[in-house]
Amino acid sequence: MIGDDQTVRSIFGAPSGPPTPGGPDGRRSPSSRSGEATAHLGELLQRSSRGDEGAFAELYDATSARVHGLAVRVVRDPAQAEEVTQEAYLETWRTASRFDPARGSAISWLMTIVHRKAVDRVRAAEASSRRDETYHHRNRPVEHDSTAEAAHSSMEAHRVRTALASLTTVQREAVTLAYLGGYTHTEVAGLLQLPVGTAKTRIRDGLIRLRDAMGVGQ
Amino acid sequence: MNESSHRLVGAYAADAVDDAERHEFEQHLAECADCREEVASLQEATAAITEATSVAPPAELRDRVLAQIATVRPLPPETVTAHPADADHTGSADVVALAPRRRRRLLVAVGSAAAAVVLAVGLGVAQPWAGDPDSPVDQVLQADDALSASLDLGDGARATVVHSEAVGRSVIETEDMPPPPDGSVYQLWYLDGGDYVSAGLMPAGRDQTVALQGESRDVDGVGITVEPSGGSETPTSEPIATFDFGPAA
């Protein structure tokens, strides 16, 4: 089974650096810098929808590490992750006119596209490759985490880790398996040995707490 | 509101739902502003997680992406304002040509009428509407055995059904579809022998691309009817369009 402790821990990236317990510190409003960045991304999307390739290149440069990082995290295989990243940007270009700033931030809209592509990819590949990847992953958790650590040195990453640390262990594991693991809530229930139906509650509660701790989506 | 639906909000925001759950929840979302708002706010939270997982892609990927988008036309915005003529649904209803519960043979017989078509081979992979981020449609649209047919429903409205026997699912795309009359919805049906089996409700909105609910393997075709809000167990009106999967299905 893939539900052993080691797998779960490695999937959600393990404590990289001492987590700051007691989340209240994590509750802060977004900095004005990230506020400006968000507005700017929305503008780049709007220009892209009119066929402005230069604006799209700027959008790519501003977001590709986050987009690709998520693709890598969910699908694992580097070649497939590149395909997912490419597909996601193509879809972003095509559907940029559908972005509505009144309904959410540009980065959220973009990450929703990428995540969906990544999840579709892993679910289509299904059982056999999933088993292989899990086996592969389980046997090299340290390497995975050290890679992650190197990439995560920014203030933003620290902010997220602090916010994640404010979740209960079960909430954090459920959210991480669902979002970064690409598992359905039913699979998350199996992995965490929770009753079916409980995992979706944990995911929701965890995301609400994360949202509030990050000061996003208010 | 149904509490069990609401509890799926988090799982939906994190894509931690299977296709059937997603389809069902999206129908709930179409009618629940609270859930739409919560999904949006939780997606801000999931997106924030990616601040901690950045990995720069290889430099050549940038060239590939920019070269590819240069060859693709961006979609126009979705139109949200209905012009007055659209409020009157009878224009579409005029194309009704079929009574419910007729045999597939009859559907084929009226295949030349505006309201019914037989799906044909020839769908390319790069359909311009393959890019809806919210629809579980890629498998069907990219299937090697995908069949498709389009119908003009009057007033510029158009519906296209794509079916893949291999995937066992069907997808419907609507363009500029007038909203159904107040208090009613468009309902999708599988035509199975003489029976109509519900395949879910169309979400509100003039331009939609959605997978039909349930497996479409071995069914004869797809129909659309106008039903009271919430849908019906069997059609209460004649279909405004039918799509026949043809002898191969």
Interface residues (C-beta under 8 A of the other chain):
Chain A: G13 S48 S49 R50 G51 E53 F56 A57 Y60 D61 S64 A65 R66 V67 H68 G69 L70 V72 R73 E82 T85 Q86 Y89 L90 E91 W93 R94 T95 A96 S97 R98 R103 G104 S105 I107 S108 L110 M111 T112 I113 H115 R116 V119 D120 A124 A148 A151 H152 S154 E156 A157 R159 V160 R161 A163 L164 V175 T176 A178 Y179 L180 G182 Y183 T184 H185 T186 V188 G197 A199 K200 T201 I203 R204 D205 G206 L207 I208 L210 R211 M214 V216 G217 Q218
Chain B: R7 L8 V9 G10 A11 A13 A14 D15 A16 V17 D18 E21 A40 S41 L42 Q43 E44 A45 T46 A47 A48 I49 T50 E51 A52 T53 S54 V55 A56 P57 P58 L61 R62 R64 V65 L66 Q68 I69 A70 V72 R73 P74 L75 P76 P77 E78 P128 G131 D132 P133 D134 P136 D138 Q139
